[in-house]
Amino acid sequence: MGKVGTGWSRTVSSQIRKQLDTVVSPKSKLTRPIRKPKATWVEPKFYADVEYRSITSEGLLRASSFRGLSKR
């Protein structure tokens, strides 16, 4: 539904990376293949909490902001 361009810092990014490093997967779990040769795939164990104002007519989030990561 789009990208979140605000709401995190280098510290938060580092914390997220440490959490995701614990669930690295050898291959993608997506139903449609995506060509990303340098991608690091992870098991879908987390939810990104994102706040947003609305959804555009194209189905994208408007004024989105990252609020945190929570475990399933």
N, CA, C and O atoms as a CHARMM CRD file, in Angstrom:
* protein
*
  288
    1    1 MET  N      0.82200  -1.20100   0.00000 PROA 1      0.00000
    2    1 MET  CA     0.00000   0.00000   0.00000 PROA 1      0.00000
    3    1 MET  C      0.85700   1.25300   0.00000 PROA 1      0.00000
    4    1 MET  O      0.36700   2.34200   0.30000 PROA 1      0.00000
    5    2 GLY  N      2.12400   1.11000  -0.33100 PROA 2      0.00000
    6    2 GLY  CA     2.98200   2.28000  -0.40600 PROA 2      0.00000
    7    2 GLY  C      4.15200   2.20800   0.54300 PROA 2      0.00000
    8    2 GLY  O      4.40700   1.18500   1.17900 PROA 2      0.00000
    9    3 LYS  N      4.85100   3.30700   0.62000 PROA 3      0.00000
   10    3 LYS  CA     6.03900   3.39500   1.46700 PROA 3      0.00000
   11    3 LYS  C      5.76300   4.30200   2.65000 PROA 3      0.00000
   12    3 LYS  O      4.90200   5.18100   2.59700 PROA 3      0.00000
   13    4 VAL  N      6.51400   4.06800   3.72100 PROA 4      0.00000
   14    4 VAL  CA     6.44300   4.92400   4.89300 PROA 4      0.00000
   15    4 VAL  C      7.76600   5.67100   4.96000 PROA 4      0.00000
   16    4 VAL  O      8.81700   5.05700   5.14400 PROA 4      0.00000
   17    5 GLY  N      7.72400   6.97600   4.81400 PROA 5      0.00000
   18    5 GLY  CA     8.95300   7.74800   4.73000 PROA 5      0.00000
   19    5 GLY  C      9.35400   8.46300   5.99700 PROA 5      0.00000
   20    5 GLY  O     10.37200   9.15500   6.01300 PROA 5      0.00000
   21    6 THR  N      8.58300   8.31600   7.06300 PROA 6      0.00000
   22    6 THR  CA     8.90300   9.01700   8.29400 PROA 6      0.00000
   23    6 THR  C      8.54300   8.13300   9.49500 PROA 6      0.00000
   24    6 THR  O      7.82000   7.14500   9.36500 PROA 6      0.00000
   25    7 GLY  N      9.06800   8.51500  10.66400 PROA 7      0.00000
   26    7 GLY  CA     8.71000   7.79700  11.88000 PROA 7      0.00000
   27    7 GLY  C      9.81100   6.93200  12.44700 PROA 7      0.00000
   28    7 GLY  O      9.62400   6.28500  13.47700 PROA 7      0.00000
   29    8 TRP  N     10.97800   6.91100  11.77800 PROA 8      0.00000
   30    8 TRP  CA    12.05700   6.13500  12.35600 PROA 8      0.00000
   31    8 TRP  C     13.39100   6.85300  12.21700 PROA 8      0.00000
   32    8 TRP  O     13.55700   7.77400  11.41700 PROA 8      0.00000
   33    9 SER  N     14.31900   6.39800  13.01700 PROA 9      0.00000
   34    9 SER  CA    15.65400   6.98400  13.06700 PROA 9      0.00000
   35    9 SER  C     16.66600   5.87900  12.77400 PROA 9      0.00000
   36    9 SER  O     16.29000   4.72900  12.54800 PROA 9      0.00000
   37   10 ARG  N     17.92500   6.22700  12.78000 PROA 10     0.00000
   38   10 ARG  CA    18.96500   5.19900  12.61100 PROA 10     0.00000
   39   10 ARG  C     18.92400   4.18700  13.74300 PROA 10     0.00000
   40   10 ARG  O     19.16000   2.99700  13.53300 PROA 10     0.00000
   41   11 THR  N     18.62600   4.66100  14.93800 PROA 11     0.00000
   42   11 THR  CA    18.54300   3.76900  16.09300 PROA 11     0.00000
   43   11 THR  C     17.41300   2.76200  15.91100 PROA 11     0.00000
   44   11 THR  O     17.60300   1.56500  16.12500 PROA 11     0.00000
   45   12 VAL  N     16.23800   3.24400  15.51600 PROA 12     0.00000
   46   12 VAL  CA    15.09400   2.35800  15.28800 PROA 12     0.00000
   47   12 VAL  C     15.39100   1.40100  14.14200 PROA 12     0.00000
   48   12 VAL  O     15.06700   0.21700  14.22500 PROA 12     0.00000
   49   13 SER  N     16.00000   1.89800  13.08100 PROA 13     0.00000
   50   13 SER  CA    16.36000   1.05600  11.94000 PROA 13     0.00000
   51   13 SER  C     17.29600  -0.06700  12.37000 PROA 13     0.00000
   52   13 SER  O     17.13600  -1.20700  11.93400 PROA 13     0.00000
   53   14 SER  N     18.25600   0.23800  13.20700 PROA 14     0.00000
   54   14 SER  CA    19.19500  -0.76100  13.72000 PROA 14     0.00000
   55   14 SER  C     18.47300  -1.80100  14.57300 PROA 14     0.00000
   56   14 SER  O     18.77000  -2.99200  14.48600 PROA 14     0.00000
   57   15 GLN  N     17.52400  -1.35200  15.39800 PROA 15     0.00000
   58   15 GLN  CA    16.75900  -2.27400  16.24500 PROA 15     0.00000
   59   15 GLN  C     15.90200  -3.22000  15.39100 PROA 15     0.00000
   60   15 GLN  O     15.80000  -4.41200  15.67900 PROA 15     0.00000
   61   16 ILE  N     15.29300  -2.66800  14.34200 PROA 16     0.00000
   62   16 ILE  CA    14.47700  -3.48500  13.44300 PROA 16     0.00000
   63   16 ILE  C     15.34800  -4.52500  12.75000 PROA 16     0.00000
   64   16 ILE  O     14.97200  -5.69300  12.65000 PROA 16     0.00000
   65   17 ARG  N     16.49900  -4.10100  12.27700 PROA 17     0.00000
   66   17 ARG  CA    17.40000  -5.03200  11.58800 PROA 17     0.00000
   67   17 ARG  C     17.79200  -6.19000  12.50000 PROA 17     0.00000
   68   17 ARG  O     17.83200  -7.33900  12.05800 PROA 17     0.00000
   69   18 LYS  N     18.08100  -5.90100  13.76500 PROA 18     0.00000
   70   18 LYS  CA    18.44100  -6.96100  14.71200 PROA 18     0.00000
   71   18 LYS  C     17.29400  -7.95000  14.88700 PROA 18     0.00000
   72   18 LYS  O     17.52000  -9.15800  14.96100 PROA 18     0.00000
   73   19 GLN  N     16.05500  -7.44000  14.95500 PROA 19     0.00000
   74   19 GLN  CA    14.89900  -8.31400  15.09300 PROA 19     0.00000
   75   19 GLN  C     14.70600  -9.16400  13.83300 PROA 19     0.00000
   76   19 GLN  O     14.43400 -10.36000  13.92700 PROA 19     0.00000
   77   20 LEU  N     14.84700  -8.55000  12.66200 PROA 20     0.00000
   78   20 LEU  CA    14.65100  -9.28000  11.41300 PROA 20     0.00000
   79   20 LEU  C     15.75500 -10.30300  11.16300 PROA 20     0.00000
   80   20 LEU  O     15.51100 -11.33300  10.53500 PROA 20     0.00000
   81   21 ASP  N     16.95900 -10.03100  11.64500 PROA 21     0.00000
   82   21 ASP  CA    18.05600 -10.99200  11.48900 PROA 21     0.00000
   83   21 ASP  C     17.75000 -12.32900  12.15600 PROA 21     0.00000
   84   21 ASP  O     18.34700 -13.34500  11.79700 PROA 21     0.00000
   85   22 THR  N     16.83200 -12.34800  13.12000 PROA 22     0.00000
   86   22 THR  CA    16.48400 -13.58500  13.82000 PROA 22     0.00000
   87   22 THR  C     15.51400 -14.45800  13.02100 PROA 22     0.00000
   88   22 THR  O     15.29700 -15.61700  13.37300 PROA 22     0.00000
   89   23 VAL  N     14.92900 -13.91200  11.94600 PROA 23     0.00000
   90   23 VAL  CA    13.92600 -14.66500  11.17300 PROA 23     0.00000
   91   23 VAL  C     14.25600 -14.71000   9.68100 PROA 23     0.00000
   92   23 VAL  O     13.34900 -14.77600   8.85100 PROA 23     0.00000
   93   24 VAL  N     15.54200 -14.67600   9.33200 PROA 24     0.00000
   94   24 VAL  CA    15.95900 -14.73100   7.93000 PROA 24     0.00000
   95   24 VAL  C     15.53100 -16.05900   7.31100 PROA 24     0.00000
   96   24 VAL  O     15.64000 -17.11500   7.93500 PROA 24     0.00000
   97   25 SER  N     15.04300 -15.98700   6.07100 PROA 25     0.00000
   98   25 SER  CA    14.56700 -17.16000   5.33700 PROA 25     0.00000
   99   25 SER  C     15.40600 -17.34200   4.07600 PROA 25     0.00000
  100   25 SER  O     15.82300 -16.35200   3.47500 PROA 25     0.00000
  101   26 PRO  N     15.66600 -18.58300   3.65800 PROA 26     0.00000
  102   26 PRO  CA    16.47500 -18.79800   2.45200 PROA 26     0.00000
  103   26 PRO  C     15.77800 -18.35300   1.17000 PROA 26     0.00000
  104   26 PRO  O     16.44000 -18.07400   0.17000 PROA 26     0.00000
  105   27 LYS  N     14.43200 -18.28400   1.19300 PROA 27     0.00000
  106   27 LYS  CA    13.74300 -17.81600  -0.01400 PROA 27     0.00000
  107   27 LYS  C     12.47600 -17.04900   0.34400 PROA 27     0.00000
  108   27 LYS  O     12.01000 -17.09800   1.48200 PROA 27     0.00000
  109   28 SER  N     11.93000 -16.34800  -0.62600 PROA 28     0.00000
  110   28 SER  CA    10.75700 -15.51100  -0.44900 PROA 28     0.00000
  111   28 SER  C      9.51800 -16.32300  -0.09200 PROA 28     0.00000
  112   28 SER  O      9.34600 -17.44800  -0.56200 PROA 28     0.00000
  113   29 LYS  N      8.65900 -15.74700   0.74000 PROA 29     0.00000
  114   29 LYS  CA     7.37600 -16.35200   1.09000 PROA 29     0.00000
  115   29 LYS  C      6.22900 -15.70200   0.30700 PROA 29     0.00000
  116   29 LYS  O      5.06100 -15.99900   0.55800 PROA 29     0.00000
  117   30 LEU  N      6.55700 -14.82300  -0.63100 PROA 30     0.00000
  118   30 LEU  CA     5.52900 -14.13500  -1.41700 PROA 30     0.00000
  119   30 LEU  C      4.89000 -15.07900  -2.42800 PROA 30     0.00000
  120   30 LEU  O      5.54400 -15.99400  -2.92900 PROA 30     0.00000
  121   31 THR  N      3.62100 -14.85600  -2.72600 PROA 31     0.00000
  122   31 THR  CA     2.92400 -15.71000  -3.67900 PROA 31     0.00000
  123   31 THR  C      3.30900 -15.38900  -5.11700 PROA 31     0.00000
  124   31 THR  O      3.27900 -16.26900  -5.97600 PROA 31     0.00000
  125   32 ARG  N      3.67000 -14.13600  -5.38700 PROA 32     0.00000
  126   32 ARG  CA     4.14900 -13.75400  -6.72400 PROA 32     0.00000
  127   32 ARG  C      5.64400 -13.49100  -6.65300 PROA 32     0.00000
  128   32 ARG  O      6.09700 -12.75000  -5.78100 PROA 32     0.00000
  129   33 PRO  N      6.41300 -14.08100  -7.54800 PROA 33     0.00000
  130   33 PRO  CA     7.87300 -13.87900  -7.50800 PROA 33     0.00000
  131   33 PRO  C      8.27000 -12.43500  -7.80000 PROA 33     0.00000
  132   33 PRO  O      7.67400 -11.76800  -8.64600 PROA 33     0.00000
  133   34 ILE  N      9.27600 -11.97600  -7.08900 PROA 34     0.00000
  134   34 ILE  CA     9.84200 -10.64800  -7.28900 PROA 34     0.00000
  135   34 ILE  C     11.33700 -10.82500  -7.49600 PROA 34     0.00000
  136   34 ILE  O     11.99500 -11.50900  -6.71300 PROA 34     0.00000
  137   35 ARG  N     11.87600 -10.22100  -8.53300 PROA 35     0.00000
  138   35 ARG  CA    13.31400 -10.33500  -8.80700 PROA 35     0.00000
  139   35 ARG  C     14.07800  -9.27200  -8.01900 PROA 35     0.00000
  140   35 ARG  O     14.10900  -8.10100  -8.39800 PROA 35     0.00000
  141   36 LYS  N     14.67400  -9.68800  -6.95400 PROA 36     0.00000
  142   36 LYS  CA    15.51200  -8.83400  -6.12100 PROA 36     0.00000
  143   36 LYS  C     16.73400  -9.64800  -5.72800 PROA 36     0.00000
  144   36 LYS  O     16.76100 -10.24100  -4.64900 PROA 36     0.00000
  145   37 PRO  N     17.75800  -9.68600  -6.59800 PROA 37     0.00000
  146   37 PRO  CA    18.90200 -10.56500  -6.34800 PROA 37     0.00000
  147   37 PRO  C     19.64200 -10.31000  -5.03100 PROA 37     0.00000
  148   37 PRO  O     20.23300 -11.23500  -4.47500 PROA 37     0.00000
  149   38 LYS  N     19.61900  -9.08400  -4.52900 PROA 38     0.00000
  150   38 LYS  CA    20.34600  -8.78200  -3.28200 PROA 38     0.00000
  151   38 LYS  C     19.42800  -8.72700  -2.06100 PROA 38     0.00000
  152   38 LYS  O     19.85800  -8.32400  -0.98000 PROA 38     0.00000
  153   39 ALA  N     18.17800  -9.12600  -2.22500 PROA 39     0.00000
  154   39 ALA  CA    17.21600  -9.06100  -1.12500 PROA 39     0.00000
  155   39 ALA  C     17.54700 -10.07700  -0.03900 PROA 39     0.00000
  156   39 ALA  O     18.06700 -11.15800  -0.31700 PROA 39     0.00000
  157   40 THR  N     17.24100  -9.71500   1.18900 PROA 40     0.00000
  158   40 THR  CA    17.29800 -10.63500   2.31600 PROA 40     0.00000
  159   40 THR  C     15.85200 -10.91800   2.69400 PROA 40     0.00000
  160   40 THR  O     15.13300 -10.02100   3.13300 PROA 40     0.00000
  161   41 TRP  N     15.42900 -12.16000   2.52500 PROA 41     0.00000
  162   41 TRP  CA    14.05300 -12.52600   2.81500 PROA 41     0.00000
  163   41 TRP  C     13.92500 -12.94100   4.27400 PROA 41     0.00000
  164   41 TRP  O     14.85300 -13.51600   4.84400 PROA 41     0.00000
  165   42 VAL  N     12.78400 -12.65200   4.87700 PROA 42     0.00000
  166   42 VAL  CA    12.54100 -13.01200   6.26900 PROA 42     0.00000
  167   42 VAL  C     11.18600 -13.70400   6.39400 PROA 42     0.00000
  168   42 VAL  O     10.29500 -13.51700   5.56500 PROA 42     0.00000
  169   43 GLU  N     11.05300 -14.50500   7.44800 PROA 43     0.00000
  170   43 GLU  CA     9.76700 -15.12800   7.76400 PROA 43     0.00000
  171   43 GLU  C      8.79800 -14.01800   8.18600 PROA 43     0.00000
  172   43 GLU  O      9.20400 -13.07600   8.86700 PROA 43     0.00000
  173   44 PRO  N      7.53600 -14.11300   7.79500 PROA 44     0.00000
  174   44 PRO  CA     6.56300 -13.06300   8.15600 PROA 44     0.00000
  175   44 PRO  C      6.11900 -13.18900   9.61900 PROA 44     0.00000
  176   44 PRO  O      5.05300 -13.73500   9.90400 PROA 44     0.00000
  177   45 LYS  N      6.92800 -12.69100  10.52500 PROA 45     0.00000
  178   45 LYS  CA     6.66800 -12.81300  11.96300 PROA 45     0.00000
  179   45 LYS  C      6.30100 -11.49300  12.63300 PROA 45     0.00000
  180   45 LYS  O      5.92800 -11.48400  13.80600 PROA 45     0.00000
  181   46 PHE  N      6.39700 -10.38900  11.91500 PROA 46     0.00000
  182   46 PHE  CA     6.17200  -9.06800  12.50700 PROA 46     0.00000
  183   46 PHE  C      5.10500  -8.29100  11.75100 PROA 46     0.00000
  184   46 PHE  O      4.86500  -8.52000  10.56600 PROA 46     0.00000
  185   47 TYR  N      4.48100  -7.37700  12.45700 PROA 47     0.00000
  186   47 TYR  CA     3.57400  -6.39700  11.86300 PROA 47     0.00000
  187   47 TYR  C      4.22600  -5.03300  11.99400 PROA 47     0.00000
  188   47 TYR  O      4.81700  -4.72000  13.02700 PROA 47     0.00000
  189   48 ALA  N      4.12200  -4.22700  10.96400 PROA 48     0.00000
  190   48 ALA  CA     4.55300  -2.83300  11.05500 PROA 48     0.00000
  191   48 ALA  C      3.32500  -2.01500  11.43900 PROA 48     0.00000
  192   48 ALA  O      2.31300  -2.03500  10.73800 PROA 48     0.00000
  193   49 ASP  N      3.41900  -1.30100  12.54800 PROA 49     0.00000
  194   49 ASP  CA     2.33700  -0.41300  12.96500 PROA 49     0.00000
  195   49 ASP  C      2.53600   0.91900  12.25000 PROA 49     0.00000
  196   49 ASP  O      3.53400   1.60600  12.46900 PROA 49     0.00000
  197   50 VAL  N      1.58100   1.27900  11.39400 PROA 50     0.00000
  198   50 VAL  CA     1.68800   2.47400  10.56400 PROA 50     0.00000
  199   50 VAL  C      0.43400   3.32300  10.75300 PROA 50     0.00000
  200   50 VAL  O     -0.69000   2.83000  10.66700 PROA 50     0.00000
  201   51 GLU  N      0.65100   4.59600  11.00800 PROA 51     0.00000
  202   51 GLU  CA    -0.45400   5.54800  11.10100 PROA 51     0.00000
  203   51 GLU  C     -0.54400   6.27000   9.76600 PROA 51     0.00000
  204   51 GLU  O      0.48200   6.57900   9.16100 PROA 51     0.00000
  205   52 TYR  N     -1.75800   6.54200   9.30000 PROA 52     0.00000
  206   52 TYR  CA    -1.91900   7.25500   8.03600 PROA 52     0.00000
  207   52 TYR  C     -3.19600   8.08900   8.06600 PROA 52     0.00000
  208   52 TYR  O     -4.11000   7.81500   8.84400 PROA 52     0.00000
  209   53 ARG  N     -3.24700   9.10800   7.21100 PROA 53     0.00000
  210   53 ARG  CA    -4.39500  10.02300   7.16400 PROA 53     0.00000
  211   53 ARG  C     -5.55100   9.45600   6.34500 PROA 53     0.00000
  212   53 ARG  O     -6.70900   9.53200   6.75700 PROA 53     0.00000
  213   54 SER  N     -5.23000   8.88800   5.18500 PROA 54     0.00000
  214   54 SER  CA    -6.26700   8.34600   4.30900 PROA 54     0.00000
  215   54 SER  C     -5.63300   7.43100   3.27800 PROA 54     0.00000
  216   54 SER  O     -4.41900   7.22700   3.26400 PROA 54     0.00000
  217   55 ILE  N     -6.47400   6.88600   2.41900 PROA 55     0.00000
  218   55 ILE  CA    -6.01000   6.04500   1.32000 PROA 55     0.00000
  219   55 ILE  C     -6.39100   6.74400   0.01700 PROA 55     0.00000
  220   55 ILE  O     -7.53000   7.17500  -0.15800 PROA 55     0.00000
  221   56 THR  N     -5.42500   6.85000  -0.89100 PROA 56     0.00000
  222   56 THR  CA    -5.66900   7.53500  -2.16000 PROA 56     0.00000
  223   56 THR  C     -6.56700   6.69700  -3.06500 PROA 56     0.00000
  224   56 THR  O     -6.84300   5.53400  -2.77100 PROA 56     0.00000
  225   57 SER  N     -7.01700   7.28700  -4.15600 PROA 57     0.00000
  226   57 SER  CA    -7.86200   6.55600  -5.11500 PROA 57     0.00000
  227   57 SER  C     -7.09800   5.40500  -5.76800 PROA 57     0.00000
  228   57 SER  O     -7.70600   4.47800  -6.30300 PROA 57     0.00000
  229   58 GLU  N     -5.74500   5.46400  -5.72300 PROA 58     0.00000
  230   58 GLU  CA    -4.91300   4.37900  -6.25900 PROA 58     0.00000
  231   58 GLU  C     -4.67600   3.27700  -5.23100 PROA 58     0.00000
  232   58 GLU  O     -4.01800   2.28200  -5.53400 PROA 58     0.00000
  233   59 GLY  N     -5.20100   3.44400  -4.02600 PROA 59     0.00000
  234   59 GLY  CA    -5.04000   2.43400  -2.99200 PROA 59     0.00000
  235   59 GLY  C     -3.76200   2.56900  -2.19100 PROA 59     0.00000
  236   59 GLY  O     -3.35000   1.61300  -1.53300 PROA 59     0.00000
  237   60 LEU  N     -3.11800   3.73800  -2.22600 PROA 60     0.00000
  238   60 LEU  CA    -1.87800   3.96700  -1.48800 PROA 60     0.00000
  239   60 LEU  C     -2.15800   4.76300  -0.21200 PROA 60     0.00000
  240   60 LEU  O     -3.12600   5.51900  -0.13500 PROA 60     0.00000
  241   61 LEU  N     -1.29400   4.57800   0.78400 PROA 61     0.00000
  242   61 LEU  CA    -1.44700   5.31500   2.03900 PROA 61     0.00000
  243   61 LEU  C     -1.02600   6.76500   1.84700 PROA 61     0.00000
  244   61 LEU  O     -0.03400   7.05200   1.17600 PROA 61     0.00000
  245   62 ARG  N     -1.78700   7.66800   2.43900 PROA 62     0.00000
  246   62 ARG  CA    -1.46200   9.09400   2.38300 PROA 62     0.00000
  247   62 ARG  C     -0.97000   9.54100   3.75900 PROA 62     0.00000
  248   62 ARG  O     -1.57300   9.20700   4.77900 PROA 62     0.00000
  249   63 ALA  N      0.12600  10.29600   3.77900 PROA 63     0.00000
  250   63 ALA  CA     0.71300  10.83700   5.01600 PROA 63     0.00000
  251   63 ALA  C      0.96200   9.72900   6.03700 PROA 63     0.00000
  252   63 ALA  O      0.50000   9.81000   7.17500 PROA 63     0.00000
  253   64 SER  N      1.68900   8.70400   5.62700 PROA 64     0.00000
  254   64 SER  CA     1.94600   7.56000   6.50100 PROA 64     0.00000
  255   64 SER  C      3.16900   7.78800   7.37900 PROA 64     0.00000
  256   64 SER  O      4.11600   8.46800   6.98500 PROA 64     0.00000
  257   65 SER  N      3.13500   7.20600   8.58000 PROA 65     0.00000
  258   65 SER  CA     4.21800   7.34000   9.54400 PROA 65     0.00000
  259   65 SER  C      4.38800   6.03200  10.30500 PROA 65     0.00000
  260   65 SER  O      3.41400   5.47100  10.80700 PROA 65     0.00000
  261   66 PHE  N      5.61500   5.54900  10.39300 PROA 66     0.00000
  262   66 PHE  CA     5.94300   4.30700  11.09300 PROA 66     0.00000
  263   66 PHE  C      5.82500   4.52800  12.59300 PROA 66     0.00000
  264   66 PHE  O      6.35100   5.51000  13.11600 PROA 66     0.00000
  265   67 ARG  N      5.13700   3.62400  13.29300 PROA 67     0.00000
  266   67 ARG  CA     4.95700   3.73500  14.73700 PROA 67     0.00000
  267   67 ARG  C      5.65700   2.62700  15.51500 PROA 67     0.00000
  268   67 ARG  O      5.86500   2.76200  16.72100 PROA 67     0.00000
  269   68 GLY  N      6.01700   1.55300  14.86000 PROA 68     0.00000
  270   68 GLY  CA     6.69600   0.48600  15.58100 PROA 68     0.00000
  271   68 GLY  C      6.52600  -0.85500  14.89100 PROA 68     0.00000
  272   68 GLY  O      5.83700  -0.97800  13.87900 PROA 68     0.00000
  273   69 LEU  N      7.17400  -1.85000  15.46900 PROA 69     0.00000
  274   69 LEU  CA     7.12400  -3.21400  14.95400 PROA 69     0.00000
  275   69 LEU  C      6.60000  -4.08700  16.06800 PROA 69     0.00000
  276   69 LEU  O      7.05900  -3.98400  17.20500 PROA 69     0.00000
  277   70 SER  N      5.64600  -4.94600  15.76000 PROA 70     0.00000
  278   70 SER  CA     5.12500  -5.86300  16.77500 PROA 70     0.00000
  279   70 SER  C      5.16800  -7.27800  16.22700 PROA 70     0.00000
  280   70 SER  O      5.07600  -7.49000  15.01800 PROA 70     0.00000
  281   71 LYS  N      5.30800  -8.23700  17.11700 PROA 71     0.00000
  282   71 LYS  CA     5.42700  -9.63800  16.73600 PROA 71     0.00000
  283   71 LYS  C      4.03400 -10.26300  16.64800 PROA 71     0.00000
  284   71 LYS  O      3.14100  -9.94000  17.43200 PROA 71     0.00000
  285   72 ARG  N      3.87000 -11.15500  15.68700 PROA 72     0.00000
  286   72 ARG  CA     2.58900 -11.87000  15.53300 PROA 72     0.00000
  287   72 ARG  C      2.32400 -12.75600  16.69800 PROA 72     0.00000
  288   72 ARG  O      1.29600 -13.43100  16.73800 PROA 72     0.00000
